[in-house]
């Protein structure tokens, strides 16, 4: 889950801001999403992203 690529890194007023985990930097970054498609590497907040992905690192 946390190693999946962000499906889009664009930001737009029409998009929801979510956070994805980047395994190469061990950080969460914002990106714009629509309510359909994509993968599970998206979280509502940076805190949720960091907590989930860092707890589940192998």
C-alpha positions as CSV (number, residue, x, y, z in Angstrom):
1,X,0.0,0.0,0.0
2,X,2.6,2.6,1.0
3,X,4.9,1.8,-1.8
4,X,2.2,2.5,-4.5
5,X,2.9,5.5,-6.7
6,X,0.7,8.6,-6.3
7,X,-1.8,8.6,-9.2
8,X,-1.5,12.4,-9.6
9,X,0.6,15.1,-8.1
10,X,-1.3,18.0,-9.5
11,X,-3.2,20.4,-7.3
12,X,-6.4,22.1,-8.4
13,X,-9.3,23.8,-6.6
14,X,-11.6,21.1,-8.0
15,X,-9.6,18.3,-6.5
16,X,-9.5,17.0,-2.9
17,X,-6.1,17.2,-1.2
18,X,-4.9,13.9,0.1
19,X,-1.4,12.6,1.1
20,X,0.7,9.8,-0.3
21,X,3.7,8.1,1.2
22,X,7.0,8.2,-0.8
23,X,9.1,5.2,0.2
24,X,12.3,6.8,-1.2
25,X,12.1,9.8,1.1
26,X,10.1,8.2,3.9
27,X,7.8,11.2,3.9
28,X,4.2,12.0,3.0
29,X,3.3,14.5,0.4
30,X,0.1,16.3,-0.7
31,X,-1.6,15.6,-4.0
32,X,-4.9,16.3,-5.7
33,X,-7.4,13.5,-6.2
34,X,-10.9,13.1,-7.5
35,X,-13.4,10.7,-5.8
36,X,-12.8,7.9,-8.3
37,X,-10.0,5.7,-9.4
38,X,-6.5,5.7,-7.9
39,X,-5.0,3.3,-5.4
40,X,-4.9,2.9,-1.7
41,X,-1.8,5.0,-1.1
42,X,-3.9,8.1,-0.2
43,X,-4.7,9.4,3.2
44,X,-6.9,12.3,4.5
45,X,-4.1,13.9,6.5
46,X,-0.3,13.9,6.6
47,X,-0.5,12.5,10.2
48,X,-2.7,9.5,9.1
49,X,-0.2,8.9,6.3
50,X,2.9,9.0,8.4
51,X,1.4,7.0,11.3
52,X,0.0,4.2,9.0
53,X,3.1,3.9,6.7
54,X,5.7,4.1,9.4
55,X,4.0,1.6,11.6
56,X,3.8,-0.8,8.6
57,X,7.3,-0.5,7.4
58,X,9.2,-3.8,6.9
